[in-house]
Amino acid sequence: MAKREVQEINAGSMADIAFLLLIFFLVATTMNVDTGLQRVLPPFSDQTQNQEVEVKKRNLLLVFVNKFDDIQVAGERMDITQVKDKAKEFILNAANSPDLPEKVDTEIDLIGSYPVSQGVISLQNDRGTSYNKYIMVQNELTRAFNEVRNEVSLQKFGRSFAELDEKEREAITKAVPLKISEAEPKNIGGK
């Protein structure tokens, strides 16, 4: 019996097909986008690493988020929808209340003398706090600063903060500095 010869399969176009499939999946697949916070951190310094900054009690707004995602601002339990307004009240101190941050008159280019708040918002969360709640609180605090900046911008320049040029934005940023301090997460607990 004669041995039948097996024909070879032409594999030359297989590499082309594999390449086209790879390109198709790269184009058709969506990538998950991680959510996060965009923050400019201060440069690392050995000198400041072990130093604690003294802040007067009236100049500090404590915001806690426990492992059950409950929020406490200045010892008062509140909903996420109330955080921004409480932070704005703290930043502005419109009535110069002795319980809210003091203000220091500061000379700022394009604005002149402006009472800059010495307030710092200190955010602390429990290790069990959900990332979603943490981001929501961060967003509300940042939104409070952005709204105050926008109000000052309208008052000083007659335009919203987004419409200002670079020098004007810099002046408003000096008048309303973003001061959010984050403590290392720990076990706060609470109900």
C-alpha positions in Angstrom: 0.0 0.0 0.0 1.3 3.3 -1.0 1.9 5.8 1.7 -0.3 8.9 1.2 1.5 12.2 1.6 -0.1 14.6 4.0 -0.2 18.1 2.5 1.2 20.9 4.6 -1.1 23.6 5.8 0.0 27.0 4.6 0.5 28.9 7.9 1.8 32.1 6.3 -1.4 34.0 6.7 -2.0 32.8 10.3 0.3 35.4 11.7 -1.6 38.1 9.8 -4.9 36.8 11.2 -3.6 36.7 14.7 -2.3 40.3 14.4 -5.6 41.5 13.0 -7.5 39.8 15.9 -5.1 41.4 18.4 -5.7 44.9 16.9 -9.5 44.3 16.9 -9.5 43.4 20.6 -7.3 46.3 21.5 -9.6 48.7 19.7 -12.9 47.1 20.8 -12.1 46.6 24.5 -12.7 49.3 27.0 -10.2 49.9 29.8 -11.3 50.6 33.4 -10.4 54.1 34.5 -9.3 54.3 38.1 -10.9 57.1 40.0 -8.7 59.2 42.3 -7.9 62.6 43.6 -5.6 64.9 41.8 -3.4 66.6 44.5 -0.1 68.3 44.4 1.8 67.1 47.4 4.5 69.2 49.1 8.1 68.1 48.4 9.5 65.5 50.9 11.7 67.0 53.5 13.5 65.2 56.4 13.2 68.4 58.4 9.4 68.7 58.3 8.8 65.0 58.5 8.9 64.9 62.3 7.6 68.4 63.0 4.0 68.9 64.0 2.4 72.2 63.0 0.5 73.9 65.8 -3.0 75.1 64.7 -5.3 77.0 66.9 -8.5 75.1 67.7 -10.7 77.7 66.1 -8.8 77.4 62.9 -9.4 73.6 62.6 -12.5 71.9 61.2 -12.4 68.2 62.0 -14.1 65.9 59.6 -14.3 62.2 60.5 -15.7 59.3 58.4 -16.1 56.0 60.4 -16.1 52.4 59.2 -19.9 52.6 58.7 -19.4 55.6 56.4 -21.0 58.0 58.9 -19.7 61.5 58.7 -19.0 63.8 61.6 -18.1 67.4 61.1 -17.0 69.4 64.1 -18.5 66.7 66.3 -21.9 66.9 64.6 -23.2 64.0 62.6 -24.3 65.0 59.2 -25.3 63.7 55.7 -22.9 64.1 52.7 -25.2 66.8 51.3 -24.5 69.0 54.3 -20.7 68.8 54.3 -20.1 71.4 51.6 -22.2 74.0 53.3 -20.6 73.4 56.6 -17.1 73.7 55.0 -18.1 76.9 53.2 -19.4 78.4 56.4 -16.0 77.5 58.1 -13.9 78.9 55.2 -15.8 82.2 54.9 -16.5 83.0 58.5 -18.7 85.9 57.2 -19.7 87.1 60.7 -16.2 86.9 62.1 -17.3 84.4 64.7 -14.7 83.7 67.5 -15.5 80.0 67.0 -14.6 80.0 63.3 -11.2 80.6 61.7 -9.4 83.9 62.1 -8.5 86.0 59.1 -5.2 87.7 58.3 -5.2 90.7 56.0 -2.8 89.8 53.2 -1.5 91.9 50.3 -2.3 90.1 47.1 -1.4 91.2 43.6 -4.4 92.4 41.5 -6.7 92.2 44.6 -5.0 94.3 47.2 -5.5 93.7 50.9 -7.7 90.7 51.5 -8.6 88.8 54.7 -7.3 85.3 54.1 -8.8 82.6 56.3 -6.3 80.7 58.5 -8.7 77.7 58.6 -7.6 74.2 57.9 -10.0 71.3 57.3 -8.7 68.1 58.8 -10.1 64.9 57.2 -9.7 61.6 59.0 -11.2 58.3 58.1 -11.4 54.9 59.6 -9.5 52.0 58.0 -12.9 50.5 57.2 -14.3 53.6 55.4 -15.4 52.7 51.9 -13.3 54.3 49.1 -16.5 55.6 47.5 -17.5 57.6 50.7 -13.9 58.8 51.1 -13.9 60.2 47.6 -17.4 61.7 48.1 -16.3 63.6 51.2 -13.1 64.8 49.4 -15.2 66.0 46.5 -17.6 67.9 48.8 -14.7 69.6 50.6 -13.0 70.6 47.4 -16.3 71.8 46.0 -16.7 74.1 49.0 -13.3 75.7 48.3 -14.1 76.0 44.6 -17.4 77.7 45.3 -15.8 80.2 47.6 -13.1 80.9 45.0 -15.8 81.4 42.4 -17.7 83.9 44.7 -14.5 85.8 45.5 -13.7 85.8 41.8 -17.1 87.3 40.9 -16.8 89.9 43.6 -13.2 91.0 42.7 -13.1 90.5 38.9 -16.8 90.2 37.8 -16.1 86.8 36.2 -16.2 83.2 37.4 -13.0 81.6 38.5 -13.0 79.4 35.3 -13.0 82.6 33.1 -10.0 84.2 34.8 -6.6 84.4 33.2 -3.6 82.7 34.9 -2.5 85.8 37.0 -6.1 86.4 38.2 -6.5 82.7 39.1 -3.3 82.8 41.1 -4.5 85.8 43.0 -7.8 84.1 43.9 -5.9 80.9 44.9 -3.8 83.0 47.3 -7.0 84.7 48.7 -8.7 81.3 49.2 -6.0 78.6 49.6 -7.1 75.0 49.5 -6.2 73.8 53.0 -7.3 70.2 53.5 -5.1 68.1 55.8 -5.4 64.3 55.8 -4.5 62.3 58.8 -3.4 58.7 58.5 -6.4 56.3 58.6 -7.0 54.6 61.9 -9.7 52.7 63.7 -12.2 55.4 64.7 -15.2 53.2 65.2 -18.6 54.7 66.0 -22.1 53.8 65.0 
